[in-house]
């Protein structure tokens, strides 16, 4: 199954999180750490870790600095923030700094399991209320006035990939559904982000939250 590291300084939360993971992903191997130093050592000692469940406020983290350090040292090991923090700007900054998602500690058990399923499948997870609250925020997404022109410049395949991105599908799932190589999907995603001026997948998704892709795809198919 999965190998998951629970990094949090509160033993009771580590225990509760372990129960959530056992419920959703029985048979998984669970590791624990209580501070950033121990987290970095665990990741260094265990190359097969599939996910780090990371608290922003445990010793050594200094907020997002700890996340950045983890991502710099182990860029191939995904980390999701699970925190009591619910400030919208902090949540979006965490994803910008490389987290594959942000789960609030107040989330119900089923929602946590669903979020972890999405993340382990290769997608980025944000609470739906955060996405809704930020679809109109100019500070968290690229300039929307340029969106129609950008969409017009995308190929039909890129539009199809972009639409699936907005549904939260991972590159692997998109490749399977479209019957193309995952490397091709990655190339399309890179082109989409570059044309949007988006620094990450989440910004792109927020930008296109209300786009009618069918109209653009029909137009692209006629070219």
C-alpha positions as CSV (number, residue, x, y, z in Angstrom):
1,X,0.0,0.0,0.0
2,X,1.3,3.5,0.9
3,X,4.1,4.6,3.2
4,X,3.0,7.9,4.9
5,X,4.9,10.1,7.3
6,X,2.8,11.9,9.9
7,X,4.8,14.9,11.1
8,X,3.2,16.7,14.0
9,X,4.3,17.6,17.5
10,X,1.0,16.6,19.1
11,X,0.9,12.8,19.9
12,X,-2.9,12.8,20.1
13,X,-3.2,14.3,16.6
14,X,-0.6,11.8,15.2
15,X,-2.7,9.0,16.7
16,X,-5.9,10.5,15.3
17,X,-4.4,10.9,11.9
18,X,-3.1,7.4,11.9
19,X,-6.6,6.1,12.5
20,X,-7.9,8.2,9.6
21,X,-5.2,6.7,7.3
22,X,-5.9,3.2,8.6
23,X,-9.6,3.6,7.8
24,X,-9.0,5.0,4.3
25,X,-5.8,3.1,3.3
26,X,-5.6,-0.1,5.3
27,X,-2.3,-1.8,5.2
28,X,-0.3,1.4,4.8
29,X,3.0,1.8,6.6
30,X,3.0,4.8,9.0
31,X,6.0,6.7,10.2
32,X,6.0,9.6,12.7
33,X,8.0,12.7,13.5
34,X,7.5,15.4,16.1
35,X,9.7,18.2,14.6
36,X,11.2,19.3,11.4
37,X,14.6,17.8,12.1
38,X,13.1,14.4,12.7
39,X,10.9,14.8,9.6
40,X,13.9,15.5,7.4
41,X,15.7,12.5,8.8
42,X,12.8,10.2,8.3
43,X,12.5,11.3,4.6
44,X,16.2,10.8,4.2
45,X,16.1,7.3,5.7
46,X,13.0,6.2,3.9
47,X,13.2,6.7,0.1
48,X,9.8,5.1,-0.5
49,X,7.7,7.6,1.4
50,X,4.6,8.3,-0.7
51,X,3.4,11.4,1.3
52,X,4.4,13.6,4.2
53,X,1.5,14.8,6.3
54,X,3.0,18.0,7.6
55,X,2.0,20.4,10.4
56,X,3.0,24.1,9.9
57,X,3.5,24.9,13.5
58,X,5.6,22.1,15.0
59,X,9.1,22.9,16.3
60,X,11.6,23.9,13.6
61,X,9.1,24.7,10.9
62,X,8.9,28.5,11.3
63,X,5.7,28.4,9.2
64,X,6.3,28.0,5.5
65,X,10.1,28.1,5.9
66,X,10.1,24.4,7.0
67,X,7.9,23.4,4.0
68,X,10.3,25.2,1.6
69,X,13.3,23.4,3.3
70,X,11.6,20.0,2.9
71,X,10.8,20.7,-0.7
72,X,14.3,21.9,-1.5
73,X,16.0,18.9,0.1
74,X,13.5,16.3,-1.1
75,X,11.7,17.7,-4.2
76,X,10.4,14.2,-5.2
77,X,8.6,13.6,-1.9
78,X,5.1,15.1,-1.9
79,X,4.0,16.9,1.2
80,X,0.4,17.9,2.2
81,X,-0.2,20.5,5.0
82,X,-2.6,19.4,7.7
83,X,-3.0,22.3,10.0
84,X,-5.3,24.2,12.3
85,X,-4.5,27.3,10.3
86,X,-7.4,28.4,8.1
87,X,-6.2,31.7,6.8
88,X,-6.9,31.7,3.0
89,X,-3.7,33.5,2.0
90,X,-1.5,31.1,4.1
91,X,-3.3,28.1,2.5
92,X,-2.6,29.4,-1.1
93,X,1.0,30.3,-0.2
94,X,1.6,26.8,1.1
95,X,0.6,25.4,-2.3
96,X,2.7,28.0,-4.1
97,X,5.6,26.9,-1.9
98,X,5.3,23.3,-3.2
99,X,2.7,21.6,-1.0
100,X,0.4,19.2,-2.9
101,X,-2.6,20.3,-0.8
102,X,-3.9,21.8,2.4
103,X,-6.2,20.0,4.8
104,X,-7.6,21.8,7.8
105,X,-7.6,19.9,11.1
106,X,-11.3,20.7,11.5
107,X,-12.1,18.7,8.4
108,X,-14.5,15.7,9.0
109,X,-12.9,12.2,8.7
110,X,-14.5,11.4,5.4
111,X,-13.3,14.7,3.9
112,X,-9.8,14.0,5.1
113,X,-9.8,10.6,3.5
114,X,-11.2,12.0,0.2
115,X,-8.6,14.7,0.2
116,X,-5.8,12.1,0.8
117,X,-7.2,9.9,-2.0
118,X,-7.0,12.8,-4.4
119,X,-3.5,13.7,-3.4
120,X,-2.2,10.2,-3.6
121,X,-3.7,9.9,-7.0
122,X,-1.5,12.8,-8.1
123,X,-3.8,15.8,-7.8
124,X,-3.6,19.0,-5.8
125,X,-6.2,19.4,-3.1
126,X,-7.6,22.6,-1.7
127,X,-10.8,22.8,0.4
128,X,-13.8,23.7,-1.8
129,X,-14.6,26.7,0.3
130,X,-11.1,28.1,-0.4
131,X,-11.5,27.7,-4.1
132,X,-14.9,29.4,-4.0
133,X,-13.6,32.2,-1.9
134,X,-10.7,32.9,-4.2
135,X,-12.2,32.7,-7.6
136,X,-12.6,36.4,-7.6
137,X,-9.3,37.3,-5.9
138,X,-6.9,39.2,-8.1
139,X,-4.0,38.5,-5.7
140,X,-4.1,34.7,-5.9
141,X,-4.5,34.2,-9.7
142,X,-3.3,35.5,-13.0
143,X,-4.8,38.5,-14.8
144,X,-8.3,37.3,-15.9
145,X,-8.6,39.9,-18.6
146,X,-6.1,38.0,-20.7
147,X,-7.9,34.6,-20.3
148,X,-10.0,34.6,-23.5
149,X,-7.0,35.4,-25.6
150,X,-4.9,32.7,-23.9
151,X,-7.7,30.2,-24.4
152,X,-7.9,31.1,-28.1
153,X,-4.2,30.4,-28.4
154,X,-4.4,26.9,-26.9
155,X,-4.7,23.8,-29.1
156,X,-7.7,21.5,-28.9
157,X,-5.6,18.9,-26.9
158,X,-4.3,21.6,-24.6
159,X,-7.9,22.7,-24.0
160,X,-8.9,19.2,-23.2
161,X,-6.0,18.8,-20.7
162,X,-6.8,22.2,-19.1
163,X,-10.5,21.2,-18.6
164,X,-9.5,18.0,-17.0
165,X,-7.1,19.9,-14.8
166,X,-9.9,22.0,-13.5
167,X,-11.7,18.8,-12.5
168,X,-8.8,17.9,-10.2
169,X,-7.5,15.1,-12.4
170,X,-3.8,14.2,-12.1
171,X,-1.4,13.9,-15.1
172,X,-1.6,10.1,-14.9
173,X,-5.4,10.1,-15.0
174,X,-5.5,12.6,-17.8
175,X,-3.0,10.5,-19.8
176,X,-5.2,7.4,-19.3
177,X,-8.5,9.1,-20.1
178,X,-7.1,10.8,-23.2
179,X,-5.0,7.8,-24.3
180,X,-1.8,9.8,-24.6
181,X,1.6,9.5,-22.8
182,X,2.0,11.1,-19.4
183,X,5.0,13.0,-20.7
184,X,2.8,14.5,-23.4
185,X,0.3,15.6,-20.7
186,X,3.2,17.2,-18.7
187,X,4.3,19.1,-21.8
188,X,0.7,20.4,-22.4
189,X,0.4,21.4,-18.7
190,X,3.7,23.3,-18.9
191,X,2.5,25.1,-22.1
192,X,-0.8,26.0,-20.4
193,X,0.9,27.5,-17.3
194,X,3.4,29.4,-19.4
195,X,0.7,31.0,-21.5
196,X,-1.4,31.8,-18.5
197,X,1.5,33.3,-16.6
198,X,0.6,31.0,-13.8
199,X,3.3,29.7,-11.4
200,X,1.5,26.5,-10.5
201,X,-1.4,24.3,-11.2
202,X,-3.7,25.8,-8.5
203,X,-3.4,29.3,-10.0
204,X,-4.4,27.9,-13.4
205,X,-7.4,26.1,-12.0
206,X,-8.6,29.2,-10.1
207,X,-8.3,31.2,-13.2
208,X,-10.5,28.9,-15.3
209,X,-13.0,28.0,-12.6
210,X,-16.0,29.3,-14.7
211,X,-14.7,28.7,-18.3
212,X,-17.0,27.0,-20.8
213,X,-14.4,24.8,-22.4
214,X,-16.8,23.2,-25.0
215,X,-17.1,26.5,-26.9
216,X,-13.3,26.9,-27.2
217,X,-12.7,23.3,-28.1
218,X,-15.4,23.4,-30.8
219,X,-13.7,26.6,-32.2
220,X,-10.2,24.9,-32.1
221,X,-11.5,21.9,-33.9
222,X,-12.7,24.0,-36.8
223,X,-9.3,25.6,-37.3
